[in-house]
Amino acid sequence: QLHLTTSEKNELTRSLEMVQNQLQEKESEIKREISEYKDKLLQAEKEHQDALTEANRKHELEIEACHEKISSLEHFISSQKLEIEHLKSNKEQLNNSLKEANQALGELLKTKVR
């Protein structure tokens, strides 16, 4: 009976060791998979952050280009307004000169008719 019990104990001990070894292997495998997933997650986060940074950089450049274009257009509009004012002034001077010339011509024609 003692021999049988010792034999069963030894068998159970071997079975327990096998199960413990299997559990340790499974635990190691799970830890390795967790580590791989963490690495993949970190890589994905880095790629996402890099893409976000690049998109922000491009948007900043586009915004800067738009600001420069707006500034250029504002300058162009300002110069066009000045040109319009200058042309209006010239037109007014020409109209006045034309009136004076017509008055002088009228006077000359009156003088000639007499």
C-alpha positions in Angstrom: 0.0 0.0 0.0 2.8 2.4 0.9 4.6 1.5 -2.3 1.4 2.1 -4.3 0.8 5.4 -2.6 4.4 6.5 -3.2 4.1 5.5 -6.8 0.8 7.5 -7.2 2.5 10.4 -5.5 5.4 10.3 -7.9 3.0 10.1 -10.8 1.0 13.0 -9.6 4.2 15.0 -8.9 5.3 14.3 -12.5 1.9 15.3 -13.8 1.9 18.5 -11.7 5.4 19.3 -13.0 4.2 18.8 -16.6 1.2 21.0 -16.0 3.3 23.6 -14.4 5.8 23.5 -17.3 2.9 23.9 -19.7 1.5 26.8 -17.8 5.0 28.5 -17.7 5.3 28.0 -21.5 1.9 29.4 -22.0 2.6 32.3 -19.7 5.9 33.0 -21.6 4.0 32.8 -24.9 1.3 35.2 -23.7 4.0 37.6 -22.4 5.8 37.5 -25.7 2.5 38.2 -27.6 1.7 41.0 -25.2 5.2 42.5 -25.8 4.7 42.2 -29.6 1.3 43.9 -29.4 2.8 46.7 -27.3 5.6 47.1 -29.9 3.0 47.2 -32.7 0.9 49.7 -30.8 3.9 51.9 -30.1 4.9 51.7 -33.8 1.3 52.6 -34.9 1.2 55.5 -32.5 4.5 56.8 -33.8 3.4 56.5 -37.4 0.1 58.2 -36.5 2.0 61.0 -34.7 4.5 61.4 -37.6 1.6 61.6 -40.1 -0.2 64.2 -37.9 3.0 66.2 -37.6 3.6 66.1 -41.3 -0.1 67.1 -42.0 0.2 70.0 -39.5 3.5 71.2 -41.2 1.8 71.1 -44.6 -1.2 73.0 -43.3 1.0 75.6 -41.7 2.8 76.1 -45.1 -0.5 76.3 -46.9 -1.8 78.9 -44.4 1.4 80.9 -44.7 1.1 80.8 -48.5 -2.5 82.0 -48.2 -1.5 84.8 -45.9 1.2 85.9 -48.4 -1.3 85.8 -51.2 -3.8 87.8 -49.2 -1.2 90.4 -48.4 -0.1 90.6 -52.1 -3.8 91.0 -53.2 -4.4 93.7 -50.6 -1.3 95.5 -51.8 -2.5 95.1 -55.4 -6.0 96.4 -54.5 -4.5 99.4 -52.7 -2.4 100.3 -55.7 -5.4 99.9 -58.0 -7.4 102.2 -55.8 -4.6 104.8 -56.0 -4.5 104.4 -59.8 -8.3 104.8 -60.0 -8.1 108.0 -57.9 -5.3 109.3 -60.1 -7.3 108.5 -63.3 -10.4 110.3 -61.8 -8.3 113.3 -61.1 -6.9 113.3 -64.6 -10.4 112.9 -66.0 -11.6 115.9 -64.0 -8.7 118.0 -65.2 -9.3 116.9 -68.8 -13.0 117.7 -68.5 -12.1 121.2 -67.1 -9.6 121.7 -69.9 -12.2 120.6 -72.4 -14.8 123.1 -70.9 -12.3 125.9 -71.1 -11.3 125.0 -74.6 -15.0 124.9 -75.6 -15.6 128.2 -74.0 -12.6 129.7 -75.7 -13.8 128.2 -79.0 -17.3 129.6 -78.4 -15.7 133.1 -77.7 -13.6 132.8 -80.9 -16.6 131.8 -83.0 -18.6 134.7 -81.5 -15.8 137.0 -82.3 -15.4 135.6 -85.8 -19.2 135.9 -86.5 -19.2 139.6 -85.6 
